[in-house]
Amino acid sequence: MKLKFSKNEWRDIFITIFVISFIFSFTNWGVDKFDAVYGISNLILVFVLVSIAMFGKLFVQKKLANKFGFETEFKPWIFGMILGLFISFISNGKFIFLALGVVTYAVIEHTRLGHRHQLSFNTMAWISILGIFVNVALAAIFRILSESFFREIMMKAADINLWIAFFGILPIPLIRFGADSWWKLIDSSEGLFILYTSRWTYVFAFAFIISSILAIAFLPTLMGFASALVLSAIIWWVYYVTVEQNV
């Protein structure tokens, strides 16, 4: 099945990519004073790197979703974008907030003939996890490549993917403000959705992704990933023994 992005989705993705790019290039608009040419060139470079990170994740999620008879659509979180930009401005780029959107799921009716017409939360949760892990894998690849060439660019690409993965696994409620109420929950981040679907799955995924992020940052080798997997299993077992068995 051919992967498709709607016109609105293309627009929303590129707006999100631009906002993320601006956040990551916030401190790169001149060394001693403001330099528009230097800043724009950095913004373009970061835009390309963020595009690789975003489309890598979204492509895998769409591919997997289609395989199971679902379709995905990226939805931006406008308040998250405003908050991300606000935090960048008030911290002068020292702090980053990237909870800027979420992937939603819907049934593809003609591919579900003979099957129950309902979404499998567990399947969607694992698709979300694998999408997040795509960014971890890309970060590992860029981190390894940084040892051979274009070190600064490759390290920047690795950092971008690590931050996107980190915010992807955080259980953040997506809210909006409006005239009808002070605030309203409009959706959940992928991390919150995974947690809602299965606490066991979330604890393991969270531990593995965070451990992998630390491994890439400090020990980018197969041993580092193996250590992350072992640590995740230990954390999951401790959680099961101390929490789930007492529920």
Buried (B, 14 or more C-beta within 10 A) or exposed (E): EEEEBEEEBEEBBEBBBBBBBBBBBBEBBEEEEEBEEEBEEBBEBBBEBBBBBBBBBBBBBBBBBBEBBBBBBBBBBBBBBEBBBEBBEEEEBEEBBBBBBBBBBEBEEEBBEEEEEEBBBEBBBBBBBBBBBBBBBBBBBBBBBBEEEEEEBBBBBBBBBBBBBBBBBBBBEBBBEEEEEEEEEBBBBBBBBBBEBBBEBBBBBBBBBBBBBBBBBEEBEEEBBEBBBEBBEEBBEEBBEEEEEEE
